[in-house]
Amino acid sequence: MNKNVDLAAIILAAGSGNRYDKHHLKQLQFIDDKTVLYHSVKNFIDKKIDLVFVVVNKNHLIDAKNALKDIKIDKFIIGGKTRQESVFNALLKLKKYKPNKVLIHDSARPNITKLIINKVIKYLNKYEAVIPVLKINDAVKKINSSKFLKEDINKDELVLAQTPQGFLFKNILKNHIDNNLINANDDTALFNKFESKVYTFIGDYQNIKITTKTDLHTIKSIMKKNINYIPVTGLGIDIHKFDSKVSKNSYILLGSTKIKYKKSLIGHSDADVLIHALVDSILGTIAEADIGNKFPNTEKKWKNANSIVFLDYALQKIKENNCKLIHTDITIICEQPKIDPHRKKIQNKLVKLLSLSDKDISVKATTTEKLGYLGRSEGIMVQCVTTILKPYKN
Protein backbone atom coordinates (compact mmCIF):
# COMPACT_ATOMS: atom_id res chain seq x y z
CA MET A 1 0.00 0.00 0.00
CA ASN A 2 2.07 2.89 -1.31
CA LYS A 3 0.25 6.16 -1.79
CA ASN A 4 0.42 9.75 -0.68
CA VAL A 5 -1.66 10.11 2.44
CA ASP A 6 -3.09 13.43 3.53
CA LEU A 7 -6.00 12.26 5.66
CA ALA A 8 -6.55 8.95 7.47
CA ALA A 9 -9.44 7.71 9.60
CA ILE A 10 -9.37 5.40 12.62
CA ILE A 11 -12.62 3.69 13.61
CA LEU A 12 -12.57 2.27 17.12
CA ALA A 13 -14.46 -1.01 17.56
CA ALA A 14 -12.38 -2.92 20.11
CA GLY A 15 -14.41 -2.10 23.22
CA SER A 16 -16.25 -4.79 25.15
CA GLY A 17 -19.32 -2.61 25.80
CA ASN A 18 -20.16 -4.11 29.21
CA ARG A 19 -22.71 -1.39 29.91
CA TYR A 20 -24.61 -2.55 26.81
CA ASP A 21 -24.46 -6.33 27.20
CA LYS A 22 -21.36 -8.28 28.17
CA HIS A 23 -22.51 -11.22 26.03
CA HIS A 24 -23.28 -9.27 22.83
CA LEU A 25 -21.06 -6.62 21.24
CA LYS A 26 -23.04 -3.48 20.49
CA GLN A 27 -20.99 -2.77 17.34
CA LEU A 28 -22.14 -6.10 15.88
CA GLN A 29 -25.84 -5.52 16.56
CA PHE A 30 -28.02 -4.90 13.51
CA ILE A 31 -29.79 -1.79 12.30
CA ASP A 32 -31.97 -3.06 9.47
CA ASP A 33 -29.75 -5.66 7.79
CA LYS A 34 -26.37 -4.00 8.48
CA THR A 35 -24.37 -3.89 11.69
CA VAL A 36 -23.73 -0.85 13.86
CA LEU A 37 -20.08 -1.17 12.80
CA TYR A 38 -21.00 -1.07 9.10
CA HIS A 39 -23.11 2.07 9.52
CA SER A 40 -20.32 3.74 11.53
CA VAL A 41 -17.67 3.06 8.90
CA LYS A 42 -19.48 3.53 5.57
CA ASN A 43 -19.47 7.35 5.47
CA PHE A 44 -15.70 7.41 5.99
CA ILE A 45 -15.25 5.62 2.67
CA ASP A 46 -14.78 8.82 0.73
CA LYS A 47 -12.33 10.22 -1.80
CA LYS A 48 -11.28 12.86 0.75
CA ILE A 49 -10.06 10.12 3.13
CA ASP A 50 -6.99 8.23 1.89
CA LEU A 51 -6.80 5.44 4.48
CA VAL A 52 -9.36 3.81 6.76
CA PHE A 53 -8.15 1.66 9.68
CA VAL A 54 -10.62 -0.25 11.88
CA VAL A 55 -9.48 -1.22 15.38
CA VAL A 56 -11.03 -4.43 16.72
CA ASN A 57 -10.70 -6.93 19.52
CA LYS A 58 -8.58 -9.89 18.37
CA ASN A 59 -11.38 -12.27 19.40
CA HIS A 60 -13.84 -10.54 17.06
CA LEU A 61 -11.62 -9.90 14.04
CA ILE A 62 -13.44 -12.39 11.82
CA ASP A 63 -16.86 -11.01 12.85
CA ALA A 64 -15.70 -7.47 12.07
CA LYS A 65 -14.34 -8.48 8.67
CA ASN A 66 -17.64 -10.19 7.82
CA ALA A 67 -19.60 -7.13 8.93
CA LEU A 68 -17.48 -4.94 6.63
CA LYS A 69 -17.07 -7.33 3.70
CA ASP A 70 -18.86 -4.89 1.37
CA ILE A 71 -16.55 -2.00 2.31
CA LYS A 72 -12.90 -1.57 1.36
CA ILE A 73 -10.97 -1.32 4.64
CA ASP A 74 -7.25 -0.60 4.31
CA LYS A 75 -6.24 -2.36 7.51
CA PHE A 76 -7.70 -4.02 10.60
CA ILE A 77 -5.74 -3.24 13.78
CA ILE A 78 -5.86 -5.27 16.98
CA GLY A 79 -6.93 -3.05 19.86
CA GLY A 80 -5.57 -2.72 23.37
CA LYS A 81 -7.03 -2.98 26.85
CA THR A 82 -8.17 0.65 26.86
CA ARG A 83 -9.50 3.10 24.30
CA GLN A 84 -6.29 5.08 24.54
CA GLU A 85 -4.16 1.99 23.91
CA SER A 86 -6.30 1.05 20.90
CA VAL A 87 -5.87 4.50 19.36
CA PHE A 88 -2.13 4.38 20.03
CA ASN A 89 -1.84 0.99 18.29
CA ALA A 90 -3.52 2.42 15.21
CA LEU A 91 -1.41 5.59 15.24
CA LEU A 92 1.77 3.51 15.32
CA LYS A 93 0.56 1.48 12.32
CA LEU A 94 -0.32 4.70 10.50
CA LYS A 95 3.06 6.30 11.16
CA LYS A 96 4.82 4.73 8.17
CA TYR A 97 2.28 6.31 5.78
CA LYS A 98 3.09 9.79 7.15
CA PRO A 99 -0.46 11.21 7.05
CA ASN A 100 -0.90 14.91 7.68
CA LYS A 101 -4.21 14.56 9.50
CA VAL A 102 -6.27 11.87 11.17
CA LEU A 103 -9.91 11.44 12.18
CA ILE A 104 -10.78 9.24 15.17
CA HIS A 105 -14.33 7.94 15.50
CA ASP A 106 -16.18 5.65 17.91
CA SER A 107 -17.97 2.81 16.11
CA ALA A 108 -20.76 3.10 18.69
CA ARG A 109 -21.94 6.21 16.79
CA PRO A 110 -23.55 4.68 13.66
CA ASN A 111 -25.59 7.74 12.69
CA ILE A 112 -22.57 9.84 11.83
CA THR A 113 -23.21 11.92 8.70
CA LYS A 114 -20.92 13.10 5.93
CA LEU A 115 -21.91 16.66 6.92
CA ILE A 116 -20.25 16.33 10.34
CA ILE A 117 -17.26 14.46 8.90
CA ASN A 118 -16.74 17.19 6.31
CA LYS A 119 -16.98 19.91 8.95
CA VAL A 120 -14.23 18.24 10.99
CA ILE A 121 -12.08 18.02 7.85
CA LYS A 122 -12.78 21.67 7.00
CA TYR A 123 -11.81 23.00 10.44
CA LEU A 124 -8.79 20.70 10.56
CA ASN A 125 -7.34 22.70 7.69
CA LYS A 126 -7.22 25.67 10.08
CA TYR A 127 -6.82 24.19 13.58
CA GLU A 128 -4.59 21.43 14.95
CA ALA A 129 -7.42 19.68 16.79
CA VAL A 130 -11.19 19.71 16.20
CA ILE A 131 -14.14 18.19 18.04
CA PRO A 132 -17.92 18.33 17.51
CA VAL A 133 -19.77 19.15 20.72
CA LEU A 134 -23.32 19.64 21.94
CA LYS A 135 -24.64 22.33 24.23
CA ILE A 136 -26.34 21.14 27.41
CA ASN A 137 -29.95 22.30 27.57
CA ASP A 138 -30.93 20.84 30.94
CA ALA A 139 -29.95 22.29 34.30
CA VAL A 140 -26.74 20.71 35.64
CA LYS A 141 -26.31 19.89 39.32
CA LYS A 142 -23.49 18.50 41.42
CA ILE A 143 -24.29 15.92 44.12
CA ASN A 144 -22.40 14.73 47.16
CA SER A 145 -21.45 11.15 48.07
CA SER A 146 -24.83 10.69 49.75
CA LYS A 147 -26.60 11.62 46.50
CA PHE A 148 -27.95 14.92 47.85
CA LEU A 149 -27.67 18.07 45.75
CA LYS A 150 -24.54 19.98 46.54
CA GLU A 151 -24.43 22.91 44.14
CA ASP A 152 -25.47 24.24 40.75
CA ILE A 153 -23.01 24.17 37.86
CA ASN A 154 -22.89 26.76 35.10
CA LYS A 155 -23.99 24.72 32.10
CA ASP A 156 -22.78 27.43 29.70
CA GLU A 157 -19.22 26.34 30.40
CA LEU A 158 -19.98 22.66 29.69
CA VAL A 159 -20.47 20.72 26.48
CA LEU A 160 -20.96 17.09 25.49
CA ALA A 161 -18.13 15.65 23.39
CA GLN A 162 -18.77 13.68 20.18
CA THR A 163 -16.75 11.98 17.48
CA PRO A 164 -15.18 12.01 14.96
CA GLN A 165 -12.40 14.11 16.43
CA GLY A 166 -9.74 15.45 14.08
CA PHE A 167 -6.03 16.05 14.68
CA LEU A 168 -2.78 16.89 12.99
CA PHE A 169 -1.19 13.46 12.94
CA LYS A 170 2.25 14.34 14.29
CA ASN A 171 0.69 16.21 17.24
CA ILE A 172 -1.75 13.50 18.32
CA LEU A 173 0.97 10.85 18.02
CA LYS A 174 3.34 12.94 20.17
CA ASN A 175 0.63 13.50 22.77
CA HIS A 176 -0.04 9.76 22.98
CA ILE A 177 3.66 9.04 23.39
CA ASP A 178 4.12 11.75 26.04
CA ASN A 179 0.97 10.79 27.97
CA ASN A 180 0.90 7.00 27.62
CA LEU A 181 0.42 6.51 31.36
CA ILE A 182 -2.68 8.69 31.48
CA ASN A 183 -6.07 7.02 31.02
CA ALA A 184 -7.90 9.69 29.02
CA ASN A 185 -11.62 9.61 28.14
CA ASP A 186 -10.87 10.62 24.57
CA ASP A 187 -8.04 12.01 22.49
CA THR A 188 -8.80 15.70 22.99
CA ALA A 189 -8.16 15.13 26.69
CA LEU A 190 -4.52 14.45 25.82
CA PHE A 191 -4.39 17.68 23.86
CA ASN A 192 -5.77 19.64 26.79
CA LYS A 193 -3.09 18.24 29.07
CA PHE A 194 -0.55 19.32 26.48
CA GLU A 195 -2.12 22.81 26.49
CA SER A 196 -2.92 22.77 22.82
CA LYS A 197 -5.99 24.43 21.41
CA VAL A 198 -8.90 22.20 20.50
CA TYR A 199 -11.47 23.94 18.30
CA THR A 200 -15.13 23.08 18.92
CA PHE A 201 -18.19 23.34 16.71
CA ILE A 202 -21.81 22.29 17.23
CA GLY A 203 -22.26 18.64 16.32
CA ASP A 204 -25.40 16.62 15.66
CA TYR A 205 -27.91 15.70 18.36
CA GLN A 206 -28.75 12.57 16.37
CA ASN A 207 -25.11 11.41 16.42
CA ILE A 208 -25.93 9.35 19.49
CA LYS A 209 -23.42 7.03 21.12
CA ILE A 210 -24.83 3.58 21.82
CA THR A 211 -24.13 2.75 25.45
CA THR A 212 -27.30 0.89 26.46
CA LYS A 213 -29.95 -1.16 24.65
CA THR A 214 -32.28 1.83 24.95
CA ASP A 215 -29.76 3.85 22.94
CA LEU A 216 -29.82 1.21 20.20
CA HIS A 217 -33.64 1.33 20.02
CA THR A 218 -33.49 5.12 19.83
CA ILE A 219 -30.90 5.16 17.06
CA LYS A 220 -32.83 2.55 15.06
CA SER A 221 -35.89 4.80 15.18
CA ILE A 222 -33.90 7.87 14.16
CA MET A 223 -32.09 6.18 11.28
CA LYS A 224 -35.30 4.66 9.95
CA LYS A 225 -36.90 8.11 9.84
CA ASN A 226 -33.91 9.47 7.95
CA ILE A 227 -34.32 7.02 5.10
CA ASN A 228 -36.41 7.95 2.09
CA TYR A 229 -37.02 5.76 -0.92
CA ILE A 230 -36.64 6.99 -4.47
CA PRO A 231 -37.91 5.21 -7.61
CA VAL A 232 -35.23 3.89 -9.96
CA THR A 233 -35.89 2.27 -13.33
CA GLY A 234 -33.91 -0.25 -15.36
CA LEU A 235 -34.24 -1.24 -19.01
CA GLY A 236 -33.78 -4.77 -20.31
CA ILE A 237 -33.84 -5.91 -23.95
CA ASP A 238 -33.30 -9.42 -25.28
CA ILE A 239 -33.87 -11.20 -28.56
CA HIS A 240 -33.76 -14.87 -29.60
CA LYS A 241 -34.16 -16.30 -33.07
CA PHE A 242 -36.27 -19.29 -34.02
CA ASP A 243 -34.78 -22.63 -34.89
CA SER A 244 -35.18 -23.44 -38.59
CA LYS A 245 -36.64 -26.84 -37.77
CA VAL A 246 -40.42 -27.21 -37.66
CA SER A 247 -41.92 -29.70 -35.22
CA LYS A 248 -45.39 -30.34 -33.87
CA ASN A 249 -43.80 -30.94 -30.44
CA SER A 250 -42.01 -27.58 -30.34
CA TYR A 251 -42.79 -24.84 -27.84
CA ILE A 252 -41.33 -21.57 -26.58
CA LEU A 253 -40.96 -20.20 -23.05
CA LEU A 254 -42.16 -16.70 -22.25
CA GLY A 255 -42.03 -15.77 -18.59
CA SER A 256 -41.61 -19.44 -17.65
CA THR A 257 -44.89 -20.13 -19.45
CA LYS A 258 -44.95 -22.81 -22.15
CA ILE A 259 -46.54 -21.75 -25.42
CA LYS A 260 -46.92 -24.30 -28.22
CA TYR A 261 -45.45 -23.14 -31.50
CA LYS A 262 -44.09 -24.85 -34.58
CA LYS A 263 -40.54 -23.63 -33.89
CA SER A 264 -38.44 -23.34 -30.73
CA LEU A 265 -36.25 -20.39 -29.78
CA ILE A 266 -32.50 -20.94 -29.86
CA GLY A 267 -30.47 -20.16 -26.75
CA HIS A 268 -27.64 -21.41 -24.54
CA SER A 269 -30.02 -21.78 -21.59
CA ASP A 270 -33.76 -22.37 -22.02
CA ALA A 271 -34.11 -19.31 -24.32
CA ASP A 272 -36.78 -17.66 -22.18
CA VAL A 273 -36.40 -14.29 -23.85
CA LEU A 274 -38.90 -12.60 -21.51
CA ILE A 275 -37.14 -13.69 -18.32
CA HIS A 276 -33.80 -12.64 -19.78
CA ALA A 277 -35.05 -9.14 -20.56
CA LEU A 278 -36.67 -8.96 -17.12
CA VAL A 279 -33.45 -9.99 -15.38
CA ASP A 280 -31.45 -7.35 -17.28
CA SER A 281 -33.98 -4.67 -16.35
CA ILE A 282 -33.78 -5.62 -12.66
CA LEU A 283 -29.98 -5.67 -12.70
CA GLY A 284 -30.06 -2.27 -14.40
CA THR A 285 -31.90 -0.70 -11.47
CA ILE A 286 -28.93 -1.41 -9.19
CA ALA A 287 -26.25 -0.73 -11.81
CA GLU A 288 -25.19 -4.37 -12.10
CA ALA A 289 -23.74 -5.91 -15.25
CA ASP A 290 -26.04 -7.68 -17.72
CA ILE A 291 -27.17 -11.30 -17.67
CA GLY A 292 -24.52 -12.35 -20.21
CA ASN A 293 -21.81 -11.08 -17.89
CA LYS A 294 -23.22 -12.92 -14.88
CA PHE A 295 -24.13 -16.13 -16.71
CA PRO A 296 -21.93 -16.30 -19.84
CA ASN A 297 -22.90 -18.67 -22.65
CA THR A 298 -19.30 -19.88 -22.72
CA GLU A 299 -19.84 -21.79 -19.48
CA LYS A 300 -21.20 -25.31 -19.80
CA LYS A 301 -23.00 -25.20 -16.47
CA TRP A 302 -25.55 -22.75 -17.92
CA LYS A 303 -26.30 -24.98 -20.91
CA ASN A 304 -30.10 -25.59 -20.96
CA ALA A 305 -30.35 -23.88 -17.54
CA ASN A 306 -33.76 -22.86 -16.25
CA SER A 307 -33.87 -19.05 -16.51
CA ILE A 308 -35.62 -18.85 -13.14
CA VAL A 309 -32.12 -19.35 -11.68
CA PHE A 310 -31.10 -16.06 -13.29
CA LEU A 311 -34.24 -14.33 -12.05
CA ASP A 312 -33.70 -15.58 -8.49
CA TYR A 313 -30.17 -14.16 -8.60
CA ALA A 314 -31.44 -10.73 -9.71
CA LEU A 315 -34.15 -10.66 -7.04
CA GLN A 316 -31.59 -11.59 -4.38
CA LYS A 317 -29.38 -8.69 -5.50
CA ILE A 318 -32.35 -6.37 -5.08
CA LYS A 319 -32.82 -7.65 -1.54
CA GLU A 320 -29.12 -7.30 -0.71
CA ASN A 321 -29.28 -3.64 -1.77
CA ASN A 322 -32.29 -3.02 0.51
CA CYS A 323 -34.43 -2.21 -2.52
CA LYS A 324 -38.03 -3.15 -3.27
CA LEU A 325 -39.39 -4.24 -6.64
CA ILE A 326 -42.65 -2.37 -7.30
CA HIS A 327 -43.46 -2.55 -11.02
CA THR A 328 -42.44 -4.06 -14.35
CA ASP A 329 -43.67 -3.17 -17.84
CA ILE A 330 -43.03 -5.85 -20.48
CA THR A 331 -43.49 -5.58 -24.23
CA ILE A 332 -43.21 -8.69 -26.41
CA ILE A 333 -42.42 -7.92 -30.06
CA CYS A 334 -43.11 -10.61 -32.66
CA GLU A 335 -45.39 -11.61 -35.56
CA GLN A 336 -45.82 -15.19 -34.38
CA PRO A 337 -47.05 -16.72 -32.19
CA LYS A 338 -49.93 -14.46 -31.22
CA ILE A 339 -49.43 -13.42 -27.61
CA ASP A 340 -52.86 -12.18 -26.58
CA PRO A 341 -54.34 -15.66 -25.89
CA HIS A 342 -51.45 -16.31 -23.50
CA ARG A 343 -51.03 -12.84 -21.98
CA LYS A 344 -53.01 -13.45 -18.78
CA LYS A 345 -51.29 -16.78 -18.15
CA ILE A 346 -47.87 -15.13 -18.50
CA GLN A 347 -48.93 -12.33 -16.17
CA ASN A 348 -50.21 -14.75 -13.52
CA LYS A 349 -46.93 -16.69 -13.64
CA LEU A 350 -44.96 -13.47 -13.15
CA VAL A 351 -47.17 -12.52 -10.18
CA LYS A 352 -45.91 -15.65 -8.41
CA LEU A 353 -42.30 -15.27 -9.49
CA LEU A 354 -42.01 -11.60 -8.54
CA SER A 355 -44.36 -11.52 -5.53
CA LEU A 356 -46.22 -8.60 -7.06
CA SER A 357 -49.89 -8.02 -7.80
CA ASP A 358 -51.23 -8.18 -11.35
CA LYS A 359 -51.74 -4.40 -11.03
CA ASP A 360 -47.95 -4.03 -10.94
CA ILE A 361 -47.08 -6.27 -13.91
CA SER A 362 -47.90 -5.13 -17.42
CA VAL A 363 -47.58 -7.65 -20.25
CA LYS A 364 -48.15 -6.21 -23.71
CA ALA A 365 -47.46 -7.39 -27.24
CA THR A 366 -46.91 -5.68 -30.56
CA THR A 367 -45.56 -6.36 -34.04
CA THR A 368 -43.20 -4.52 -36.37
CA GLU A 369 -45.82 -4.39 -39.15
CA LYS A 370 -43.96 -7.08 -41.11
CA LEU A 371 -40.75 -4.99 -41.10
CA GLY A 372 -37.29 -6.43 -40.49
CA TYR A 373 -36.25 -9.78 -39.04
CA LEU A 374 -39.04 -9.70 -36.48
CA GLY A 375 -41.53 -8.91 -39.23
CA ARG A 376 -40.29 -11.97 -41.10
CA SER A 377 -41.02 -14.09 -37.99
CA GLU A 378 -37.35 -14.93 -37.52
CA GLY A 379 -37.44 -14.44 -33.77
CA ILE A 380 -38.89 -12.70 -30.72
CA MET A 381 -37.71 -9.54 -28.93
CA VAL A 382 -38.77 -8.47 -25.45
CA GLN A 383 -38.30 -5.05 -23.89
CA CYS A 384 -38.78 -4.62 -20.17
CA VAL A 385 -38.79 -1.55 -17.92
CA THR A 386 -38.63 -2.37 -14.20
CA THR A 387 -39.04 0.06 -11.31
CA ILE A 388 -37.71 -0.39 -7.79
CA LEU A 389 -37.69 1.71 -4.65
CA LYS A 390 -34.12 2.41 -3.58
CA PRO A 391 -33.22 3.66 -0.09
CA TYR A 392 -31.83 7.17 0.06
CA LYS A 393 -30.59 8.56 3.36
CA ASN A 394 -30.91 12.30 3.90
Secondary structure, DSSP 8 states (H G I E B T S, - for coil): -----SEEEEEEE----TTT-TTS-GGGSEETTEEHHHHHHHTT-STT--EEEEEE-GGGHHHHHHHTTTS--SEEEE--SSHHHHHHHHHHHHGGG--SEEEEEETT-TT--HHHHHHHHHHHTT-SEEEEEEE--S-EEEE-TTS-EEEEE-GGG-EEE-S-EEEEHHHHHHHHHHTTTS--SSHHHHHHHTT---EEEE--TT-----SHHHHHHHHHHHHHTEEEEEEEEEEEEEEEB-S---TT-EEEETTEEEE-SS-B--SS---HHHHHHHHHHHHHTT---HHHHS-TT-GGGTT--THHHHHHHHHHHHHTT-EEEEEEEEEE-SSS--GGGHHHHHHHHHHHHT--GGGEEEEEE--TT-HHHHTTSEEEEEEEEEEEEEEE-
